[in-house]
Amino acid sequence: MSLEEVQAESYDYEQTLMYGKFTSELRDFARNESFKMRRERAERRLEEQDSETASGAYSAWARIKRFVVTRIGEDWLFLLIIGLVMAILSFTMDYLIERCQQAHVWLFKNLTDIVILQYLIWIIYPMVLISFAVGFTNLVSVNAIGSGIPEMKTVLRGIQLSQYLSLRTLIAKLIGLIASLGSGIPLGKEGPFVHIASIVGAQMTKFLTHFNTIFNNEAHNNELLASAAAVGVACNFAAPIGGVLFSIEVTATYFAVRNYWRGFFAAVCGAFLFRLASVFVKDEETITALFITGFRTDFPFDPLEILAFVVIGIVSGFGGALFVYFHHRVVELRRKYRNKTQFLEKSRFIYPLIVVFLISTLEFPMGFGKFTAGELTQKQTIDQLFSNFTWSSGKGLDQVQNNVIAFWDKPNVYVSLVLFIVVKFVSTAVAVSLPVPAGVFFPVFVIGAAFGRLVGETMATWFPTGINGATIIPGGYAVVGAAAMSGSVTHTVSTSVIVFELTGQITHILPVMIAVLISNAIAQYLQPSFYDSIIQIKKLPFLPDLRRGRTYDIMVKDIMKHRLYFLSYRSSYADLKTLLYKSDLRSFPIVDSPDSMILLGSVQRRNVQQMLFRHRNKWLKERETATLNLTVNTPDSGLRVSPANGITIVEQPSSPVSSGAATPTSPTSRTPSPFRRLGEHVASLLRRSSSPMPAEELTNVHSMSGKTLTDQEIEEEDWPGEFLQSQMDFGDCQIDASPFQLVERTSLHKAHSLFALLGLSHFYVTSIGRLVGVVALKEITEAIEGANKGEMRNQREASCVSDADETTASEAFEMQPLTGSNA
């Protein structure tokens, strides 16, 4: 009895009409193999410890490390370290940014008294810093440009962005962010810090050897990156609860509850250490809120004031949608004129310098800036807008309060606030389009606070004695406006929690929640969020939300690609070579045969690349060994050696019959069932997952470092013709025996839910087990956008017309490229 038959009987395999089945589950077998693997790893670990002890290298530090790892757990230690690192980075960056902004004001005030020179100093200083930020980020890593949240939203969906989480990007992001925020133009730090925290989380595995195993699992990797994103927000506002909720809202469609503890643990560590650093450097006496307020708690607002808070929510909703639309138009106009004119194309510094020059001119304190409090930084502006006294009354104020009003009373409080809102609105929308690391949350937070303050001051003027005896608190209106405006731009509700943690009070919890919900409802109806708008501008892979349209009537058979690349168990290595040359897909389906098209599984491109080169090298080695043995055993037979196709071939002129030792094994006439062969691979797959590939099998494998073979590299390799015509052997190739698949009648609504919930990049469409098509993220996105616009055209006809224009790429089996399908 052959080995295949013995293994098949051990699994109680029965062949059926279509698939075949195992009457005994493989669960027990897999459990035993897993137990053996764990036992082998434990034995190897003990051997390593014994060797270290014998050599004197097993020190007390190694024992402490082992105790910490085994008792606390990998995740806890990882999250604690990332919270510590991000707190240090956030505090250091805040210190450097504040010093840069103070230097700007000091140079303006103290260097000279001549207005022209003061103006030149005021505009040249930010232009120099922005030019440095533009040049440095473009020189080191262009991935550092922008907020970072849109890209992280894409990464957490499972899409790999090249070099986005690299060390070069981290350096460019840190230094570029310090320079851009230190210039004083209206930019934020929150979005870039989410990116920075994610990079730190990804790069920690390269510096801390113990944590290398954490990122082996892709799902676990995404969970830790999501926790790192929460730390990025928490370290900016010292708001751990709001930071976790905000990161969930802006980076995830569905969130695993089991990941809650990771996010909160890391965020609390980061926020606590961030505020504790202020106590250490004597900036604060104790750990307090970042923008602490002193609103009265006994009667914070009258119920009739809810109408004013509703107005703030409505205006903020329209304002947030207008901000996203205006920014989108700015980017489109910039691209349009950059392509039509050569002026902006000459240098990457021209556009940023023009924008910074205009913004600095508008904020010049001796010019127009005196009407818009241009001398204040964003943090100072928030402190004054949240102040707990009425600006418009001007009575009974102390010297500190008079100093505050001095920035806002030219010509009066109302005009100054209106001009401030308009200037900041336009300048922020333009500034965030610059090619520098920049966020948008805090600038729109300031705009919303200014609008809320304007409504509060207006209410205080209309009702000087208050409503029903309750004095109006304009600072509370500013808090409501800040939460509503920032929530409408980002489409988040967690901004309400952030303002509570920022101010240290929840007296206005109901007005804040009402305004945020109203502003979100309006903004979501009119425009996508700012981050989704950036995704559309950069054309990043994303999954739009279902808004309207009859998505239950559209089936996956109407949008799927009907012709596709595939492999079968009858394919030859020549077919595989053609497949790799013609297609750039990341995975391929495996079918039983081109006739039946029964879907058996899928295989990654990287795995088949390794298998192709490994088998080629093995075939050449066997041929050379056979040739050498034949030459040694028959020294006088008149053999001659000649190269052909880059390999050594032994020829016998006296006999047309070649030696059987030099011929590779041909496929047997009896072909075992594909499912039987898949069952036989279970044990080898389990073993290979725990042990590295032998060094001799890595020869000429180009994709071991994550690199994908190019068409030129495939063509330049030496490929023996006899090897290419042989049948492929999947015995040592990792195969996914259960790729995600749906039936033809699955609705678009269900397919969208599965894509969003599972983070899929594609799924196969089957009919009674037969592979009939594939649907990738591109097809889902196009179908949902059409459904949201009310376009109910027949997607199947459009797909068929598109496929009919394509040509067949291989004679061995019919294949068609899945254009845009990131399978």
C-alpha positions in Angstrom: 0.0 0.0 0.0 1.4 3.4 -1.0 2.1 6.2 1.5 -0.8 8.3 0.1 -3.3 5.5 0.6 -2.1 4.9 4.2 -2.5 8.6 5.0 -5.9 8.8 3.4 -7.1 5.8 5.4 -5.8 7.4 8.6 -8.1 10.4 7.9 -11.0 8.1 6.9 -11.3 9.9 3.5 -14.2 9.0 1.3 -14.5 10.2 -2.4 -17.9 11.6 -3.3 -19.3 12.9 -6.5 -18.1 16.4 -6.2 -15.8 17.2 -3.2 -15.1 14.1 -1.2 -15.1 14.2 2.6 -13.2 13.1 5.7 -15.5 11.1 7.9 -13.1 11.6 10.9 -12.4 15.2 11.8 -8.8 16.4 11.5 -9.2 18.4 14.7 -7.6 15.7 16.9 -4.8 15.3 14.5 -4.1 19.0 14.3 -4.3 19.3 18.1 -1.7 16.5 18.5 0.6 18.1 16.0 0.2 21.5 17.8 1.1 19.9 21.1 4.2 18.3 19.6 5.3 21.7 18.2 4.8 23.4 21.5 6.8 20.6 23.2 9.6 20.9 20.7 9.8 24.7 21.2 9.9 24.3 25.0 12.7 21.8 24.7 14.7 24.1 22.4 14.1 26.9 24.9 15.5 24.8 27.7 18.5 23.8 25.6 19.2 27.5 24.9 18.9 28.4 28.6 21.2 25.5 29.5 23.8 26.7 27.0 23.5 30.3 28.2 23.9 29.1 31.9 26.9 27.0 31.0 28.6 30.0 29.2 27.8 32.4 32.0 25.5 34.5 29.8 22.3 33.7 31.7 22.5 36.8 33.9 20.1 38.2 36.5 18.7 40.5 33.8 17.7 37.5 31.7 15.9 35.9 34.7 14.0 39.2 35.3 13.1 39.5 31.7 11.7 35.9 31.6 9.7 36.6 34.8 8.2 39.8 33.5 7.3 38.2 30.1 5.7 35.1 31.6 3.8 36.9 34.5 2.7 40.1 32.9 2.2 39.0 29.3 3.4 40.3 26.0 0.6 42.7 25.3 0.7 44.4 28.6 4.4 45.1 28.4 4.2 46.2 24.8 1.4 48.7 25.5 3.1 50.0 28.6 6.3 50.7 26.6 4.4 52.4 23.7 2.5 54.6 26.2 5.8 55.6 27.8 7.5 56.3 24.5 4.6 58.3 23.1 4.2 60.4 26.3 7.9 61.4 26.1 7.6 62.2 22.4 4.5 64.3 22.9 5.8 66.3 25.8 9.1 66.9 24.0 7.4 68.0 20.8 5.1 70.3 22.7 8.1 71.9 24.4 10.0 72.4 21.2 6.9 73.7 19.3 6.1 76.2 22.1 9.7 77.5 22.1 9.6 78.0 18.3 6.4 80.0 18.6 7.7 82.0 21.5 10.8 82.8 19.5 8.6 84.0 16.6 6.8 86.5 18.9 10.1 87.6 20.7 11.8 88.3 17.4 8.8 90.4 16.3 8.6 92.4 19.4 12.2 92.9 20.5 14.4 92.8 17.5 13.4 96.2 16.1 10.8 98.9 16.3 10.5 99.6 12.6 7.2 98.3 11.3 8.6 97.2 7.9 11.3 95.2 9.5 8.8 93.7 12.0 6.6 92.7 9.1 9.6 91.0 7.3 10.5 89.1 10.5 6.9 88.1 11.0 6.6 86.5 7.6 10.1 85.3 7.0 10.3 83.2 10.2 7.4 80.9 9.3 8.4 80.8 5.6 11.8 79.4 6.6 10.3 76.8 8.9 7.8 75.7 6.4 10.4 75.5 3.6 12.6 73.3 5.9 9.6 71.1 6.7 8.7 70.7 2.9 12.3 70.0 1.9 13.0 67.6 4.8 9.9 65.5 4.4 10.4 65.3 0.6 14.0 64.3 1.1 13.5 61.7 3.8 10.0 60.3 3.2 7.0 61.7 1.4 4.8 59.3 3.3 5.1 61.8 6.3 3.1 64.4 4.4 -0.4 65.1 5.7 -2.5 63.9 8.6 -1.9 60.2 8.6 -5.3 59.1 9.8 -6.6 58.4 6.3 -3.7 56.1 5.6 -4.0 54.4 8.9 -7.7 53.8 8.2 -6.5 52.0 5.0 -3.7 50.1 6.7 -6.1 48.8 9.4 -8.4 47.5 6.7 -5.5 45.1 5.7 -4.1 47.1 2.8 -0.3 47.3 2.9 1.1 50.8 2.1 4.8 50.6 1.1 7.2 52.3 3.6 4.3 54.0 5.4 5.3 52.5 8.8 9.0 52.8 8.2 11.7 54.4 10.4 12.4 57.0 7.7 8.8 58.1 7.8 8.9 58.4 11.6 11.9 60.7 11.5 10.4 62.8 8.7 7.1 63.0 10.6 8.6 64.1 13.9 11.0 66.8 12.6 8.6 68.0 9.9 5.8 68.3 12.4 7.9 70.3 14.8 8.9 72.7 12.0 5.4 73.1 10.6 3.6 73.7 13.9 6.5 75.9 15.2 5.8 78.3 12.3 2.5 79.3 13.8 0.3 78.7 10.9 -3.1 77.0 11.7 -2.2 73.3 11.7 -2.8 70.5 14.1 -0.8 67.8 15.8 -3.4 65.1 16.5 -3.7 63.3 13.1 0.1 63.1 12.6 0.5 61.8 16.2 -1.8 58.9 15.4 0.5 58.1 12.5 3.6 58.5 14.7 2.2 56.2 17.4 1.4 53.6 14.8 4.9 53.7 13.4 6.4 53.4 16.9 4.2 50.3 17.5 5.3 48.7 14.3 9.0 49.6 14.7 9.2 48.4 18.3 9.5 44.8 17.0 12.8 45.7 15.3 14.4 47.1 18.4 13.0 44.8 21.1 13.7 41.3 20.2 11.2 39.8 22.6 8.2 41.4 20.7 9.0 39.9 17.4 6.4 37.2 17.8 3.6 39.7 18.5 3.3 40.8 14.8 3.3 37.3 13.3 -0.5 37.3 13.3 -2.0 39.9 11.0 -5.2 40.3 13.1 -3.2 40.7 16.3 -1.0 43.2 14.5 -4.0 45.3 13.5 -5.3 45.2 17.1 -2.0 46.5 18.5 -1.9 49.2 15.8 -5.4 50.3 16.7 -4.3 50.6 20.3 -1.3 52.6 19.3 -3.6 55.0 17.4 -5.6 55.6 20.6 -2.3 56.5 22.4 -1.6 59.1 19.8 -4.8 61.0 20.6 -4.6 60.5 24.3 -1.1 61.9 24.5 -2.2 65.1 22.9 -5.2 66.0 25.0 -4.5 63.9 28.1 -7.8 62.3 27.3 -7.6 58.5 27.4 -11.3 57.8 27.2 -11.9 60.2 24.3 -8.7 59.2 22.6 -9.8 55.5 22.5 -13.3 56.4 21.2 -12.0 58.9 18.7 -9.4 56.4 17.3 -12.2 53.8 16.9 -14.5 56.2 15.1 -11.9 57.5 12.6 -10.0 54.3 11.9 -12.5 51.4 12.1 -15.9 50.5 10.8 -16.3 47.6 13.2 -14.3 47.3 16.4 -13.6 44.1 18.4 -14.7 44.6 22.0 -11.9 42.3 23.1 -9.4 45.0 22.0 -11.0 47.6 24.4 -8.6 46.8 27.2 -5.6 47.2 25.0 -6.6 50.7 23.8 -7.6 51.9 27.3 -4.5 50.5 29.0 -2.1 52.1 26.5 -4.1 55.4 26.4 -4.2 55.7 30.2 -0.4 55.0 30.4 0.3 57.6 27.8 -2.0 60.3 29.1 -0.9 59.8 32.7 2.8 60.0 31.9 2.2 63.0 29.5 0.6 65.0 32.3 3.0 63.7 34.9 5.9 65.2 32.8 4.4 68.7 33.3 4.6 68.2 37.1 8.2 67.1 36.9 9.3 70.2 34.9 7.3 72.5 37.3 4.8 73.6 34.7 1.9 72.3 36.8 1.6 71.7 40.6 -0.5 68.6 40.1 -2.1 66.5 37.4 -5.0 68.6 36.0 -6.9 68.9 32.8 -5.2 70.6 29.9 -7.6 73.5 29.5 -9.2 73.5 33.0 -12.3 75.7 33.3 -14.2 77.0 36.3 -17.9 77.1 35.2 -20.4 77.1 38.0 -21.9 73.7 38.7 -25.1 74.6 40.7 -26.9 76.2 37.7 -24.7 75.9 34.5 -27.5 76.8 32.0 -31.2 77.5 31.8 -33.3 75.0 29.8 -34.3 77.8 27.4 -30.6 78.1 26.4 -30.9 74.7 24.7 -32.3 76.5 21.7 -29.1 78.4 21.4 -27.1 75.2 21.6 -29.2 73.7 18.9 -28.4 76.7 16.7 -24.7 76.1 17.3 -25.1 72.4 16.3 -27.0 73.3 13.1 -24.5 76.0 12.0 -21.5 73.8 12.9 -22.9 71.0 10.8 -23.2 73.2 7.7 -19.8 74.8 8.6 -18.1 71.4 8.9 -19.5 70.2 5.5 -18.5 73.5 3.9 -15.0 73.2 5.3 -14.5 69.7 3.8 -15.9 70.9 0.5 -13.8 74.0 0.4 -10.6 72.0 1.2 -11.4 69.5 -1.6 -11.9 72.4 -4.0 -8.6 73.9 -3.0 -6.7 70.6 -3.7 -8.5 70.2 -7.0 -7.6 73.8 -8.1 -4.0 73.3 -7.0 -3.7 70.2 -9.1 -5.5 71.8 -12.1 -3.3 74.9 -12.3 -0.1 72.9 -11.5 -0.8 70.8 -14.6 -1.7 73.7 -16.8 1.0 76.2 -15.7 4.7 75.7 -15.4 5.0 78.3 -12.5 4.0 75.9 -9.7 5.9 73.0 -11.3 9.3 74.7 -11.2 9.8 74.0 -7.5 7.9 72.3 -4.7 8.6 75.3 -2.4 6.6 77.9 -4.5 3.1 76.9 -3.4 3.9 76.5 0.3 5.8 79.9 0.4 2.9 81.7 -1.3 0.4 80.2 1.2 2.5 81.0 4.2 3.2 84.5 3.0 -0.6 85.2 2.6 -1.5 83.7 6.0 1.3 85.5 7.8 0.3 88.8 6.2 -3.3 88.3 7.4 -2.1 87.5 10.9 0.5 90.3 11.2 -0.3 91.9 14.6 0.5 95.4 13.4 -1.8 95.1 10.4 -4.9 93.0 9.9 -3.9 90.6 12.6 -4.8 93.1 15.3 -8.5 92.5 14.4 -8.1 88.7 14.6 -5.8 88.2 17.7 -3.0 87.2 15.3 -0.4 87.3 18.0 -1.9 84.5 20.0 -1.0 80.8 19.5 -3.7 78.2 19.2 -3.3 77.1 22.8 -3.5 80.6 24.1 -6.5 81.2 22.0 -8.4 78.2 23.5 -7.4 79.4 27.0 -9.0 82.8 26.3 -12.1 81.5 24.5 -12.9 79.1 27.4 -12.4 81.9 30.0 -15.1 82.2 32.6 -16.2 85.8 32.2 -18.1 87.9 29.8 -16.1 89.9 27.3 -18.8 92.2 26.1 -19.8 93.7 29.4 -16.3 95.1 30.2 -17.3 95.9 33.8 -15.8 94.7 37.1 -12.8 93.0 35.4 -9.3 92.7 36.9 -6.1 93.3 35.1 -5.7 89.7 33.8 -9.2 89.8 32.3 -8.5 93.2 30.7 -5.4 91.8 29.1 -7.5 89.1 27.6 -10.1 91.4 26.2 -7.3 93.6 24.7 -6.8 91.0 22.0 -10.5 91.0 21.0 -11.9 94.5 21.4 -10.7 96.0 18.0 -13.1 97.4 17.0 -15.3 95.3 19.3 -15.7 91.7 20.5 -18.3 90.7 17.9 -16.5 92.0 14.8 -13.2 90.6 16.0 -14.7 87.1 16.6 -16.4 87.1 13.2 -13.2 88.2 11.4 -11.3 85.6 13.4 -13.7 82.8 12.3 -13.6 83.7 8.6 -9.8 84.1 8.5 -9.1 80.9 10.4 -11.6 79.0 8.3 -10.0 79.9 5.0 -6.4 79.8 6.2 -6.9 76.4 7.8 -8.5 74.8 4.8 -5.6 76.1 2.6 -2.8 75.3 5.1 -3.8 71.6 5.5 -3.2 71.2 1.8 0.5 72.0 2.1 3.0 69.1 1.6 4.0 69.0 5.3 3.0 66.9 8.3 -0.2 68.5 9.4 -3.5 67.7 11.2 -6.9 69.4 11.1 -8.6 68.6 14.4 -7.2 71.3 16.6 -7.6 74.2 14.1 -11.3 73.4 13.5 -11.6 72.9 17.3 -10.4 76.5 17.7 -12.8 77.8 15.0 -15.8 76.1 16.7 -14.8 77.5 20.0 -14.7 81.0 18.5 -18.1 80.6 17.0 -19.5 79.3 20.3 -18.0 82.2 22.1 -19.6 84.6 19.6 -23.0 83.0 20.2 -22.4 83.2 24.0 -21.4 86.8 23.9 -24.4 87.6 21.8 -26.7 85.8 24.3 -25.1 87.7 27.2 -25.7 91.0 25.5 -29.4 90.1 24.7 -30.0 88.9 28.2 -27.6 90.9 30.5 -29.3 89.7 33.6 -29.6 86.2 32.4 -32.6 83.9 31.6 -34.8 83.4 34.6 -32.1 84.8 36.8 -29.3 82.5 35.5 -26.3 84.4 34.2 -25.1 83.5 30.7 -21.7 81.7 30.6 -20.1 82.4 27.2 -17.3 80.1 28.0 -19.7 77.2 28.1 -21.0 78.1 24.6 -17.3 78.0 23.4 -17.0 74.4 24.7 -20.2 73.4 22.9 -19.1 75.1 19.7 -15.6 73.5 19.8 -17.0 70.0 20.2 -19.7 70.5 17.5 -17.4 71.9 14.8 -14.6 69.4 15.3 -17.2 66.6 15.4 -18.8 67.7 12.1 -15.5 67.9 10.3 -14.3 64.5 11.5 -17.8 62.8 11.7 -17.2 61.7 15.3 -19.2 61.9 18.5 -16.3 61.2 20.8 -15.3 64.9 20.6 -17.9 65.5 23.3 -15.9 63.2 25.6 -12.7 64.8 24.6 -13.9 68.3 25.6 -15.0 67.0 29.0 -11.5 65.6 29.6 -9.9 68.7 28.3 -11.8 71.1 30.6 -12.2 68.8 33.6 -16.0 69.5 33.8 -19.1 67.8 32.5 -21.5 70.6 33.5 -22.5 71.1 29.8 -22.8 67.4 29.0 -26.3 67.7 27.6 -25.8 70.8 25.4 -22.5 69.3 24.1 -24.1 66.0 23.1 -27.1 67.7 21.5 -25.0 70.0 19.4 -22.5 67.2 18.4 -25.3 64.9 17.3 -27.1 67.6 15.3 -23.9 68.8 13.6 -22.9 65.2 12.8 -26.3 64.4 11.2 -26.1 67.4 9.0 -22.4 67.0 8.0 -22.8 63.3 7.2 -25.7 64.0 5.0 -23.9 66.7 3.0 -20.2 65.6 2.8 -17.9 62.8 3.7 -15.6 63.2 6.7 -12.4 65.1 6.2 -10.4 61.9 6.4 -12.7 60.1 3.9 -12.3 63.1 1.6 -8.5 62.7 1.8 -8.9 59.0 1.0 -10.8 60.0 -2.1 -8.3 62.7 -3.1 -5.4 60.3 -2.8 -7.4 57.4 -4.3 -6.6 55.1 -1.5 -8.4 51.8 -1.3 -11.5 52.3 0.9 -15.0 51.0 1.4 -17.7 53.7 1.3 -20.7 53.6 3.6 -24.1 52.6 2.4 -26.2 55.7 2.4 -29.2 55.1 0.1 -30.1 52.9 -2.8 -31.7 49.5 -3.2 -28.6 47.5 -2.3 -30.6 44.4 -1.6 -31.6 44.1 -5.3 -27.9 44.1 -6.6 -26.3 40.6 -6.4 -22.6 39.8 -6.5 -23.1 38.0 -9.8 -24.0 41.5 -11.3 -20.6 43.0 -10.3 -18.2 40.1 -10.3 -15.4 39.6 -12.8 -16.2 36.5 -14.8 -12.7 35.8 -16.3 -9.8 35.4 -14.0 -6.4 33.9 -13.4 -6.3 30.5 -11.8 -4.1 27.5 -11.2 -5.2 23.8 -11.3 -3.6 20.6 -10.2 -2.9 19.8 -13.8 -1.0 23.1 -14.4 2.7 22.9 -15.4 5.5 25.1 -14.3 5.3 26.9 -17.6 1.7 27.8 -16.8 2.9 29.2 -13.4 5.7 31.2 -15.0 3.2 32.7 -17.5 0.8 33.4 -14.7 3.5 35.3 -12.7 4.6 37.2 -15.8 1.2 38.3 -16.9 -0.4 39.0 -13.5 0.5 41.2 -10.6 -2.2 39.8 -8.3 -1.3 38.8 -4.7 -3.1 35.5 -4.6 -4.6 33.0 -7.1 -7.4 30.5 -6.8 -6.7 26.8 -7.2 -9.2 24.6 -9.0 -9.5 20.9 -9.5 -9.2 21.2 -13.3 -10.1 23.7 -16.0 -13.1 21.6 -17.0 -14.7 21.2 -13.6 -13.5 24.5 -12.0 -14.2 23.1 -8.5 -12.6 25.6 -6.1 -10.1 23.9 -3.9 -8.3 26.8 -2.3 -6.0 29.7 -2.9 -2.3 30.3 -2.8 -0.3 33.5 -2.2 1.8 34.9 -5.0 4.9 34.9 -2.8 4.5 31.2 -2.0 4.2 30.1 -5.6 7.2 32.2 -6.5 9.3 30.5 -3.8 8.0 27.1 -4.9 8.9 27.8 -8.5 12.5 28.7 -7.8 12.9 26.1 -5.1 11.7 23.3 -7.5 13.8 24.6 -10.3 16.9 24.6 -8.2 16.1 21.1 -6.9 15.6 19.8 -10.4 18.9 21.3 -11.5 20.7 19.8 -8.5 19.2 16.3 -9.2 20.2 16.5 -12.8 23.7 17.6 -12.0 24.0 14.7 -9.5 22.7 12.2 -11.9 25.1 13.5 -14.6 28.1 13.3 -12.2 27.2 9.8 -11.1 26.9 8.6 -14.7 30.2 10.2 -15.7 32.0 8.6 -12.7 30.5 5.1 -13.3 31.2 5.0 -17.1 34.6 6.6 -17.6 35.3 5.0 -21.0 31.8 5.1 -22.5 32.6 8.1 -24.7 30.2 10.4 -23.0 30.5 14.1 -23.7 29.1 17.0 -21.7 27.5 20.0 -23.5 25.5 22.9 -22.1 22.0 23.4 -23.1 19.6 25.9 -21.7 21.9 26.8 -18.9 22.1 23.2 -17.6 24.5 20.2 -18.0 23.2 17.5 -20.2 25.0 14.1 -20.7 24.8 12.8 -24.3 25.6 9.3 -25.6 26.4 9.4 -29.3 26.3 5.6 -29.6 22.9 5.2 -28.1 19.7 7.2 -28.6 18.3 6.0 -25.3 19.1 8.3 -22.4 19.8 7.2 -18.9 16.8 6.9 -16.7 18.7 8.4 -13.8 18.8 11.7 -15.6 15.1 11.9 -16.3 12.9 13.6 -13.7 10.1 11.6 -12.3 7.0 11.9 -14.4 3.5 12.0 -13.1 2.0 8.6 -12.4 -1.0 7.5 -14.4 -3.0 7.3 -11.2 -3.7 10.8 -10.0 -4.8 11.0 -6.4 -7.8 13.2 -5.5 -6.9 16.8 -4.9 -8.7 16.8 -1.6 -6.8 13.8 -0.5 -3.6 15.6 -1.3 -4.8 18.7 0.6 -5.4 16.5 3.6 -1.9 15.1 3.4 -0.5 18.6 3.6 -2.0 19.4 6.9 0.8 17.9 9.0 3.6 19.5 6.8 1.9 22.9 7.0 1.7 22.8 10.8 5.4 21.8 11.0 6.5 24.5 8.6 4.7 27.2 10.5 7.0 26.7 13.5 10.3 26.1 11.8 12.2 28.2 9.3 12.9 27.1 5.7 16.2 25.3 5.3 19.0 27.6 4.1 19.6 25.5 1.0 16.1 26.1 -0.2 16.5 29.9 -0.1 18.8 30.0 -3.1 17.6 32.4 -5.8 14.3 33.0 -4.0 13.9 36.7 -4.7 10.7 37.2 -2.6 12.0 36.1 0.8 12.4 39.7 1.9 8.9 40.6 1.0 9.9 41.6 -2.6 7.8 40.5 -5.5 9.4 39.3 -8.7 9.2 41.7 -11.6 8.4 40.6 -15.1 12.0 41.3 -16.1 13.4 39.1 -13.3 11.2 36.2 -14.3 12.2 36.4 -17.9 15.9 36.8 -17.2 16.1 33.6 -15.2 17.2 30.3 -16.8 14.3 28.0 -17.2 15.0 24.4 -18.4 12.4 23.4 -21.0 12.0 19.9 -19.6 11.4 21.3 -16.1 8.8 23.8 -17.3 6.7 21.1 -19.0 6.5 19.0 -15.9 3.4 19.1 -13.7 3.4 21.3 -10.6 4.0 19.7 -7.2 2.1 21.6 -4.4 3.4 19.3 -1.7 5.6 21.9 0.0 3.5 25.0 -0.8 1.2 26.6 1.8 -2.3 26.5 0.5 -5.4 28.2 2.0 -7.9 25.4 1.8 -10.8 27.7 2.8 -10.7 31.0 0.9 -13.6 33.3 1.5 -16.3 32.6 -1.0 -20.0 33.6 -1.6 -22.7 32.3 -3.8 -24.0 34.2 -6.8 -27.2 35.3 -5.2 -25.6 37.1 -2.3 -26.8 40.7 -2.0 -24.5 43.7 -2.3 -25.6 44.8 1.2 -24.4 41.5 2.8 -21.2 41.6 0.8 -20.5 45.2 2.0 -21.1 44.1 5.6 -18.7 41.2 5.2 -16.0 43.4 3.6 -16.3 45.9 6.4 -16.5 43.4 9.3 -13.7 41.1 8.2 -11.5 43.5 6.3 -11.5 41.5 3.1 -9.7 42.5 0.0 -11.6 40.0 -2.2 -13.8 37.0 -2.2 -14.5 34.3 -4.8 -17.9 33.6 -6.2 -19.0 30.0 -6.6 -22.0 28.1 -7.9 -22.4 24.6 -6.6 -18.7 24.6 -5.7 -17.6 25.8 -9.1 -15.5 29.0 -9.4 -17.5 31.4 -11.5 -15.9 34.8 -10.6 -14.2 37.1 -8.1 -15.2 40.3 -6.5 -12.5 42.7 -5.1 -12.6 45.9 -3.2 -12.8 47.9 -6.4 -15.9 46.3 -7.7 -17.6 46.6 -4.3 -16.6 50.3 -4.1 -17.9 51.1 -7.6 -21.2 49.3 -7.0 -21.8 51.0 -3.6 -21.0 54.5 -5.1 -23.4 53.8 -7.9 -26.1 52.6 -5.4 -25.6 55.7 -3.3 -26.1 57.9 -6.3 -29.2 56.0 -7.3 -27.7 54.5 -10.4 -29.4 51.1 -10.7 -27.9 50.1 -14.1 -27.2 46.5 -14.8 -23.7 45.9 -13.5 -23.5 42.5 -15.1 -23.8 43.9 -18.6 -21.1 46.5 -18.0 -18.8 43.8 -16.5 -19.4 41.5 -19.5 -18.7 44.3 -22.0 -15.5 45.1 -20.1 -14.4 41.5 -20.1 -15.2 41.0 -23.7 -12.5 43.6 -24.7 -9.8 41.7 -23.0 -7.7 39.0 -24.7 -6.6 35.6 -23.6 -3.1 35.5 -22.0 -2.3 31.8 -22.1 -2.9 28.9 -24.4 -2.6 26.3 -21.6 -5.6 27.6 -19.8 -7.8 30.7 -20.3 -6.9 33.5 -18.0 -7.9 37.2 -17.8 -6.5 39.9 -15.6 -8.7 41.2 -12.8 -8.1 44.9 -13.4 -8.0 46.7 -10.1 -8.8 43.6 -8.1 -6.3 43.5 -5.3 -6.7 39.9 -4.7 
